[in-house]
Amino acid sequence: MAYALPDLPYDYNALEPYIDEQTMRIHHDKHHNTYVTNLNKAVEGYPDLAAKRIDDLLANLEIIPGDVRLAIRNHGGGHANHALFWTCMASPGNGGGGEPTGELAQAIESSFGNFATFKETFIKAATTQFGSGWAWLSLDQHGKLHVGSTGNQDTPLSHDHKPLLCLDVWEHAYYLKYQNRRPEFVAAWWNVVNWPAVAERYAQGNT
Ligand code: MN
């Protein structure tokens, strides 16, 4: 198989009480796994596509043959977005939560004024995304930070941005614990954000 489901970088219950174990099991083992399975089906018969990194395919959707382009955009996006999402989180108090430090903190301050304003902007993007999608902090080709949202499994990679931080706002990400209360899930999620991992991605992308 060209693409494989990555293991979670922590236990299924590591994000409790903010994200519950059952949600993490279904989200990773079922939802993410299904994206990987369907992505592998989409690239069957296209060894040149199957040999590429998924991020490279998503950054160059226009070079993908038309009959598999939408499948790769949806299922490949689903694979890439979830793989990134797991690494955006860590156990509360053990890498998760708090605020960024160092160069990333400075970049957030110079782009948004301060961390609180950034957070407000990101929360707005996450809560106002209509239907299924994602909220993002991304870096453009000029080294500028952006907050935004995408529908379905679309990714800033397809707009020449490097994703730094993402939040899944599909109902499957929160419905078992939070039901229809997306804003409550979004508010709780800050307790598990892995800022050191985000800062490392920023440092790599901003060289
Ligand atoms: Mn999801």
py3Dmol code that shows the C-alpha trace and the ligand (Angstrom):
import py3Dmol

protein = """\
ATOM      1  CA  MET A   1       0.000   0.000   0.000  1.00  0.00           C
ATOM      2  CA  ALA A   2       1.279   3.423  -0.928  1.00  0.00           C
ATOM      3  CA  TYR A   3      -0.014   5.263   2.131  1.00  0.00           C
ATOM      4  CA  ALA A   4      -0.240   4.029   5.715  1.00  0.00           C
ATOM      5  CA  LEU A   5      -2.163   5.108   8.800  1.00  0.00           C
ATOM      6  CA  PRO A   6       0.346   6.655  11.226  1.00  0.00           C
ATOM      7  CA  ASP A   7       0.110   5.674  14.892  1.00  0.00           C
ATOM      8  CA  LEU A   8      -1.067   8.325  17.311  1.00  0.00           C
ATOM      9  CA  PRO A   9       1.961   9.914  19.009  1.00  0.00           C
ATOM     10  CA  TYR A  10       0.272   9.304  22.422  1.00  0.00           C
ATOM     11  CA  ASP A  11      -2.308   7.012  24.042  1.00  0.00           C
ATOM     12  CA  TYR A  12      -5.971   7.212  23.026  1.00  0.00           C
ATOM     13  CA  ASN A  13      -6.817   8.643  26.452  1.00  0.00           C
ATOM     14  CA  ALA A  14      -3.912  11.141  26.537  1.00  0.00           C
ATOM     15  CA  LEU A  15      -6.091  14.145  25.678  1.00  0.00           C
ATOM     16  CA  GLU A  16      -8.703  13.500  28.396  1.00  0.00           C
ATOM     17  CA  PRO A  17     -10.723  15.206  29.719  1.00  0.00           C
ATOM     18  CA  TYR A  18     -10.790  17.629  26.763  1.00  0.00           C
ATOM     19  CA  ILE A  19     -10.979  14.995  24.018  1.00  0.00           C
ATOM     20  CA  ASP A  20     -12.340  11.653  25.177  1.00  0.00           C
ATOM     21  CA  GLU A  21     -10.796   8.258  24.523  1.00  0.00           C
ATOM     22  CA  GLN A  22     -13.764   6.883  22.559  1.00  0.00           C
ATOM     23  CA  THR A  23     -13.737   9.836  20.165  1.00  0.00           C
ATOM     24  CA  MET A  24      -9.988   9.406  19.624  1.00  0.00           C
ATOM     25  CA  ARG A  25     -10.365   5.662  18.941  1.00  0.00           C
ATOM     26  CA  ILE A  26     -13.135   6.126  16.372  1.00  0.00           C
ATOM     27  CA  HIS A  27     -11.562   9.237  14.872  1.00  0.00           C
ATOM     28  CA  HIS A  28      -8.147   7.653  14.334  1.00  0.00           C
ATOM     29  CA  ASP A  29      -8.923   3.938  13.818  1.00  0.00           C
ATOM     30  CA  LYS A  30     -12.080   4.422  11.721  1.00  0.00           C
ATOM     31  CA  HIS A  31     -12.287   7.875  10.138  1.00  0.00           C
ATOM     32  CA  HIS A  32      -8.599   8.468   9.440  1.00  0.00           C
ATOM     33  CA  ASN A  33      -8.120   4.843   8.418  1.00  0.00           C
ATOM     34  CA  THR A  34     -10.962   5.112   5.885  1.00  0.00           C
ATOM     35  CA  TYR A  35      -9.313   8.144   4.257  1.00  0.00           C
ATOM     36  CA  VAL A  36      -6.075   6.157   3.928  1.00  0.00           C
ATOM     37  CA  THR A  37      -7.915   3.146   2.437  1.00  0.00           C
ATOM     38  CA  ASN A  38      -9.772   5.290  -0.090  1.00  0.00           C
ATOM     39  CA  LEU A  39      -6.634   7.249  -0.981  1.00  0.00           C
ATOM     40  CA  ASN A  40      -4.828   3.975  -1.704  1.00  0.00           C
ATOM     41  CA  LYS A  41      -7.756   2.903  -3.910  1.00  0.00           C
ATOM     42  CA  ALA A  42      -7.596   6.216  -5.774  1.00  0.00           C
ATOM     43  CA  VAL A  43      -3.888   5.858  -6.640  1.00  0.00           C
ATOM     44  CA  GLU A  44      -4.183   2.201  -7.711  1.00  0.00           C
ATOM     45  CA  GLY A  45      -2.979   2.095 -11.293  1.00  0.00           C
ATOM     46  CA  TYR A  46      -1.090   5.390 -10.896  1.00  0.00           C
ATOM     47  CA  PRO A  47       2.356   4.333  -9.610  1.00  0.00           C
ATOM     48  CA  ASP A  48       3.774   7.797 -10.365  1.00  0.00           C
ATOM     49  CA  LEU A  49       1.182   9.375  -8.061  1.00  0.00           C
ATOM     50  CA  ALA A  50       1.472   6.637  -5.426  1.00  0.00           C
ATOM     51  CA  ALA A  51       5.233   7.294  -5.187  1.00  0.00           C
ATOM     52  CA  LYS A  52       4.743  10.933  -4.185  1.00  0.00           C
ATOM     53  CA  ARG A  53       4.371  12.384  -0.704  1.00  0.00           C
ATOM     54  CA  ILE A  54       0.735  13.189  -0.034  1.00  0.00           C
ATOM     55  CA  ASP A  55       1.579  16.830   0.733  1.00  0.00           C
ATOM     56  CA  ASP A  56       3.154  17.149  -2.723  1.00  0.00           C
ATOM     57  CA  LEU A  57       0.023  15.793  -4.422  1.00  0.00           C
ATOM     58  CA  LEU A  58      -2.211  18.191  -2.499  1.00  0.00           C
ATOM     59  CA  ALA A  59       0.052  21.128  -3.341  1.00  0.00           C
ATOM     60  CA  ASN A  60      -0.198  20.241  -7.048  1.00  0.00           C
ATOM     61  CA  LEU A  61      -3.785  19.090  -7.590  1.00  0.00           C
ATOM     62  CA  GLU A  62      -3.710  20.453 -11.144  1.00  0.00           C
ATOM     63  CA  ILE A  63      -1.191  17.812 -12.272  1.00  0.00           C
ATOM     64  CA  ILE A  64      -3.418  14.929 -11.089  1.00  0.00           C
ATOM     65  CA  PRO A  65      -5.464  13.155 -13.793  1.00  0.00           C
ATOM     66  CA  GLY A  66      -9.059  14.345 -13.758  1.00  0.00           C
ATOM     67  CA  ASP A  67     -10.602  10.948 -12.998  1.00  0.00           C
ATOM     68  CA  VAL A  68      -8.860  10.692  -9.605  1.00  0.00           C
ATOM     69  CA  ARG A  69      -8.321  14.356  -8.754  1.00  0.00           C
ATOM     70  CA  LEU A  70     -11.409  14.773  -6.542  1.00  0.00           C
ATOM     71  CA  ALA A  71     -10.817  11.454  -4.760  1.00  0.00           C
ATOM     72  CA  ILE A  72      -7.228  12.483  -3.964  1.00  0.00           C
ATOM     73  CA  ARG A  73      -8.326  15.955  -2.898  1.00  0.00           C
ATOM     74  CA  ASN A  74     -10.926  14.475  -0.503  1.00  0.00           C
ATOM     75  CA  HIS A  75      -9.270  11.299   0.798  1.00  0.00           C
ATOM     76  CA  GLY A  76      -5.685  12.496   0.426  1.00  0.00           C
ATOM     77  CA  GLY A  77      -6.687  15.702   2.186  1.00  0.00           C
ATOM     78  CA  GLY A  78      -8.371  13.595   4.871  1.00  0.00           C
ATOM     79  CA  HIS A  79      -5.175  11.597   5.348  1.00  0.00           C
ATOM     80  CA  ALA A  80      -2.804  14.585   5.402  1.00  0.00           C
ATOM     81  CA  ASN A  81      -5.031  16.758   7.593  1.00  0.00           C
ATOM     82  CA  HIS A  82      -5.529  14.082  10.236  1.00  0.00           C
ATOM     83  CA  ALA A  83      -1.848  13.077  10.226  1.00  0.00           C
ATOM     84  CA  LEU A  84      -1.020  16.723  10.986  1.00  0.00           C
ATOM     85  CA  PHE A  85      -3.877  17.140  13.469  1.00  0.00           C
ATOM     86  CA  TRP A  86      -2.606  14.337  15.750  1.00  0.00           C
ATOM     87  CA  THR A  87       0.798  16.020  15.966  1.00  0.00           C
ATOM     88  CA  CYS A  88      -0.827  19.379  16.816  1.00  0.00           C
ATOM     89  CA  MET A  89      -1.916  17.966  20.161  1.00  0.00           C
ATOM     90  CA  ALA A  90      -0.278  16.619  23.303  1.00  0.00           C
ATOM     91  CA  SER A  91      -1.348  15.563  26.759  1.00  0.00           C
ATOM     92  CA  PRO A  92      -2.492  18.550  28.867  1.00  0.00           C
ATOM     93  CA  GLY A  93       0.366  19.609  31.124  1.00  0.00           C
ATOM     94  CA  ASN A  94       2.779  17.323  29.266  1.00  0.00           C
ATOM     95  CA  GLY A  95       3.452  19.419  26.164  1.00  0.00           C
ATOM     96  CA  GLY A  96      -0.197  20.347  25.594  1.00  0.00           C
ATOM     97  CA  GLY A  97      -1.741  23.733  26.358  1.00  0.00           C
ATOM     98  CA  GLY A  98      -0.298  27.083  27.356  1.00  0.00           C
ATOM     99  CA  GLU A  99       1.019  29.575  24.850  1.00  0.00           C
ATOM    100  CA  PRO A 100       3.764  29.524  22.231  1.00  0.00           C
ATOM    101  CA  THR A 101       7.207  30.890  23.054  1.00  0.00           C
ATOM    102  CA  GLY A 102      10.225  32.107  21.092  1.00  0.00           C
ATOM    103  CA  GLU A 103      10.129  32.986  17.392  1.00  0.00           C
ATOM    104  CA  LEU A 104       6.600  31.667  16.853  1.00  0.00           C
ATOM    105  CA  ALA A 105       5.282  33.793  19.717  1.00  0.00           C
ATOM    106  CA  GLN A 106       6.982  36.843  18.183  1.00  0.00           C
ATOM    107  CA  ALA A 107       5.551  36.076  14.733  1.00  0.00           C
ATOM    108  CA  ILE A 108       2.036  35.697  16.185  1.00  0.00           C
ATOM    109  CA  GLU A 109       2.431  39.022  17.982  1.00  0.00           C
ATOM    110  CA  SER A 110       3.627  40.836  14.887  1.00  0.00           C
ATOM    111  CA  SER A 111       0.855  39.326  12.697  1.00  0.00           C
ATOM    112  CA  PHE A 112      -2.096  39.533  15.086  1.00  0.00           C
ATOM    113  CA  GLY A 113      -1.042  42.057  17.764  1.00  0.00           C
ATOM    114  CA  ASN A 114      -1.036  39.559  20.603  1.00  0.00           C
ATOM    115  CA  PHE A 115      -1.830  35.932  21.419  1.00  0.00           C
ATOM    116  CA  ALA A 116      -5.346  36.716  22.664  1.00  0.00           C
ATOM    117  CA  THR A 117      -6.296  38.362  19.362  1.00  0.00           C
ATOM    118  CA  PHE A 118      -4.812  35.455  17.388  1.00  0.00           C
ATOM    119  CA  LYS A 119      -6.818  33.026  19.524  1.00  0.00           C
ATOM    120  CA  GLU A 120     -10.024  35.017  18.997  1.00  0.00           C
ATOM    121  CA  THR A 121      -9.425  35.038  15.229  1.00  0.00           C
ATOM    122  CA  PHE A 122      -8.775  31.284  15.155  1.00  0.00           C
ATOM    123  CA  ILE A 123     -11.853  30.543  17.296  1.00  0.00           C
ATOM    124  CA  LYS A 124     -13.961  32.609  14.907  1.00  0.00           C
ATOM    125  CA  ALA A 125     -12.599  30.682  11.915  1.00  0.00           C
ATOM    126  CA  ALA A 126     -13.343  27.365  13.664  1.00  0.00           C
ATOM    127  CA  THR A 127     -16.823  28.205  14.886  1.00  0.00           C
ATOM    128  CA  THR A 128     -18.065  29.994  11.746  1.00  0.00           C
ATOM    129  CA  GLN A 129     -16.884  27.353   9.241  1.00  0.00           C
ATOM    130  CA  PHE A 130     -20.264  26.235   7.888  1.00  0.00           C
ATOM    131  CA  GLY A 131     -20.605  22.459   7.920  1.00  0.00           C
ATOM    132  CA  SER A 132     -17.588  20.177   7.922  1.00  0.00           C
ATOM    133  CA  GLY A 133     -14.071  21.528   7.661  1.00  0.00           C
ATOM    134  CA  TRP A 134     -10.950  22.738   9.398  1.00  0.00           C
ATOM    135  CA  ALA A 135      -9.476  25.856  11.007  1.00  0.00           C
ATOM    136  CA  TRP A 136      -5.842  26.650  10.258  1.00  0.00           C
ATOM    137  CA  LEU A 137      -2.793  28.644  11.146  1.00  0.00           C
ATOM    138  CA  SER A 138      -0.591  28.616   8.068  1.00  0.00           C
ATOM    139  CA  LEU A 139       2.520  30.254   6.667  1.00  0.00           C
ATOM    140  CA  ASP A 140       2.560  31.789   3.197  1.00  0.00           C
ATOM    141  CA  GLN A 141       5.496  31.890   0.770  1.00  0.00           C
ATOM    142  CA  HIS A 142       6.523  35.317   2.072  1.00  0.00           C
ATOM    143  CA  GLY A 143       6.784  34.106   5.657  1.00  0.00           C
ATOM    144  CA  LYS A 144       3.500  35.700   6.731  1.00  0.00           C
ATOM    145  CA  LEU A 145       1.090  33.939   9.119  1.00  0.00           C
ATOM    146  CA  HIS A 146      -2.581  33.439   8.225  1.00  0.00           C
ATOM    147  CA  VAL A 147      -5.648  32.173  10.045  1.00  0.00           C
ATOM    148  CA  GLY A 148      -8.475  30.725   8.003  1.00  0.00           C
ATOM    149  CA  SER A 149     -10.787  27.798   7.430  1.00  0.00           C
ATOM    150  CA  THR A 150     -11.391  25.260   4.673  1.00  0.00           C
ATOM    151  CA  GLY A 151     -14.423  23.147   3.818  1.00  0.00           C
ATOM    152  CA  ASN A 152     -14.490  19.347   3.715  1.00  0.00           C
ATOM    153  CA  GLN A 153     -10.886  18.013   3.638  1.00  0.00           C
ATOM    154  CA  ASP A 154      -9.358  20.915   1.716  1.00  0.00           C
ATOM    155  CA  THR A 155      -5.976  22.141   2.909  1.00  0.00           C
ATOM    156  CA  PRO A 156      -3.905  25.348   2.738  1.00  0.00           C
ATOM    157  CA  LEU A 157      -1.281  23.213   0.942  1.00  0.00           C
ATOM    158  CA  SER A 158      -3.403  23.614  -2.195  1.00  0.00           C
ATOM    159  CA  HIS A 159      -3.024  27.404  -1.862  1.00  0.00           C
ATOM    160  CA  ASP A 160       0.780  27.383  -1.514  1.00  0.00           C
ATOM    161  CA  HIS A 161       0.596  27.712   2.268  1.00  0.00           C
ATOM    162  CA  LYS A 162       2.441  25.557   4.772  1.00  0.00           C
ATOM    163  CA  PRO A 163      -0.019  24.400   7.468  1.00  0.00           C
ATOM    164  CA  LEU A 164       1.320  24.913  11.002  1.00  0.00           C
ATOM    165  CA  LEU A 165      -1.698  24.192  13.216  1.00  0.00           C
ATOM    166  CA  CYS A 166      -5.096  22.704  12.424  1.00  0.00           C
ATOM    167  CA  LEU A 167      -8.342  21.983  14.206  1.00  0.00           C
ATOM    168  CA  ASP A 168     -10.856  19.460  12.885  1.00  0.00           C
ATOM    169  CA  VAL A 169     -14.386  20.854  13.169  1.00  0.00           C
ATOM    170  CA  TRP A 170     -16.183  17.942  11.480  1.00  0.00           C
ATOM    171  CA  GLU A 171     -18.902  16.707  13.855  1.00  0.00           C
ATOM    172  CA  HIS A 172     -17.101  13.339  14.131  1.00  0.00           C
ATOM    173  CA  ALA A 173     -14.287  15.201  15.954  1.00  0.00           C
ATOM    174  CA  TYR A 174     -16.491  16.180  18.896  1.00  0.00           C
ATOM    175  CA  TYR A 175     -20.068  14.892  18.688  1.00  0.00           C
ATOM    176  CA  LEU A 176     -19.795  12.025  21.222  1.00  0.00           C
ATOM    177  CA  LYS A 177     -18.675  14.327  24.028  1.00  0.00           C
ATOM    178  CA  TYR A 178     -19.892  17.772  22.984  1.00  0.00           C
ATOM    179  CA  GLN A 179     -22.891  16.877  20.734  1.00  0.00           C
ATOM    180  CA  ASN A 180     -23.846  20.058  18.842  1.00  0.00           C
ATOM    181  CA  ARG A 181     -21.726  22.360  21.041  1.00  0.00           C
ATOM    182  CA  ARG A 182     -18.840  23.057  18.674  1.00  0.00           C
ATOM    183  CA  PRO A 183     -17.784  26.276  20.477  1.00  0.00           C
ATOM    184  CA  GLU A 184     -17.345  24.305  23.717  1.00  0.00           C
ATOM    185  CA  PHE A 185     -15.099  21.778  21.933  1.00  0.00           C
ATOM    186  CA  VAL A 186     -13.088  24.586  20.321  1.00  0.00           C
ATOM    187  CA  ALA A 187     -12.636  26.290  23.716  1.00  0.00           C
ATOM    188  CA  ALA A 188     -11.499  23.036  25.381  1.00  0.00           C
ATOM    189  CA  TRP A 189      -9.057  22.161  22.575  1.00  0.00           C
ATOM    190  CA  TRP A 190      -6.577  24.919  23.557  1.00  0.00           C
ATOM    191  CA  ASN A 191      -5.690  22.804  26.596  1.00  0.00           C
ATOM    192  CA  VAL A 192      -4.111  20.186  24.343  1.00  0.00           C
ATOM    193  CA  VAL A 193      -2.424  22.301  21.642  1.00  0.00           C
ATOM    194  CA  ASN A 194       1.187  21.154  21.206  1.00  0.00           C
ATOM    195  CA  TRP A 195       2.878  24.545  20.791  1.00  0.00           C
ATOM    196  CA  PRO A 196       6.434  23.145  20.690  1.00  0.00           C
ATOM    197  CA  ALA A 197       5.455  21.044  17.627  1.00  0.00           C
ATOM    198  CA  VAL A 198       3.853  24.074  15.952  1.00  0.00           C
ATOM    199  CA  ALA A 199       6.946  26.179  16.695  1.00  0.00           C
ATOM    200  CA  GLU A 200       9.170  23.531  15.143  1.00  0.00           C
ATOM    201  CA  ARG A 201       7.085  23.506  11.951  1.00  0.00           C
ATOM    202  CA  TYR A 202       7.245  27.313  11.885  1.00  0.00           C
ATOM    203  CA  ALA A 203      11.029  27.262  12.254  1.00  0.00           C
ATOM    204  CA  GLN A 204      11.364  24.726   9.407  1.00  0.00           C
ATOM    205  CA  GLY A 205       9.041  26.680   7.118  1.00  0.00           C
ATOM    206  CA  ASN A 206      10.477  30.105   7.803  1.00  0.00           C
ATOM    207  CA  THR A 207      14.069  29.446   6.766  1.00  0.00           C
TER     208      THR A 207
END
"""
ligand_1 = """\
1
MN
Mn -11.667 14.145 11.392
"""
view = py3Dmol.view(width=600, height=400)
view.addModel(protein, "pdb")
view.setStyle({"model": 0}, {"cartoon": {"style": "trace"}})
view.addModel(ligand_1, "xyz")
view.setStyle({"model": 1}, {"stick": {}})
view.zoomTo()
view.show()
